[in-house]
Amino acid sequence: SAVISQKPSRDICQRGTSLTIQCQVDSQVTMMFWYRQQPGQSLTLIATANQGSEATYESGFVIDKFPISRPNLTFSTLTVSNLSPEDSSIYLCSVQGHLGQPQHFGDGTRLSIL
Amino acid sequence: EDQVTQSPEALRLQEGESSSLNCSYTVSGLRGLFWYRQDPGKGPEFLFTLYSAGEEKEKERLKATLTKKESFLHITAPKPEDSATYLCAVQARSGGSNYKLTFGKGTLLTVNP
């Protein structure tokens, strides 16, 4: 399966600032996704990162708060904007080939807000 | 709305003591049910995909089964290295994103030596 690298692995940020998370895959993949894992909660899909077009957001997530880029088939970024304590979470990138195939995940970015 | 419920939330076993984890789901047409293992500080690691009721998959001490309403992850003679959080997720055939995985909250398994 693809090797997925996320940067940074963790960060501590001030309220009101933004953090951009990078996801790099070692091979071209069809689909890339961003998930959030809050303490005690299940992984929740934020959006599908579409190559060359705007991301597709799930209900409850908006582009102004979570802008996403995907310039090619191996790279995507997620920005978490205007940070508040409620944004403290783990953010994970995942990739998938075709429908029915499993998604594979990076090790996540652990974000804490002061 | 697709839903996944895992039980128990936590399970503590002695080494060699077999048991099962449960994943109950409601989905508008199942495309696939996925089991993952997650270690502390790591992302979920894929274990199995099940596509239809009656299907079974096995890997070392783990065996996953699927019915129309639930899946079980059977752990036979577990070892301390099997300690992890086990996550279940479903992918639906229709509605919204075809690729969306809906996850349960997971079962934290601890195997004591």
Interface residues (C-beta under 8 A of the other chain):
Chain A: S1 I4 M31 F33 G40 Q41 S42 L43 T44 L45 T48 T56 E58 L92 S94 Q96 L99 G100 Q101 P102 Q103 H104 F105 G106 D107 G108
Chain B: V4 R31 G32 F34 Y36 G41 K42 G43 P44 E45 F46 T49 Y51 L87 A89 Q91 G96 S97 N98 Y99 K100 L101 T102 F103 G104 K105 G106
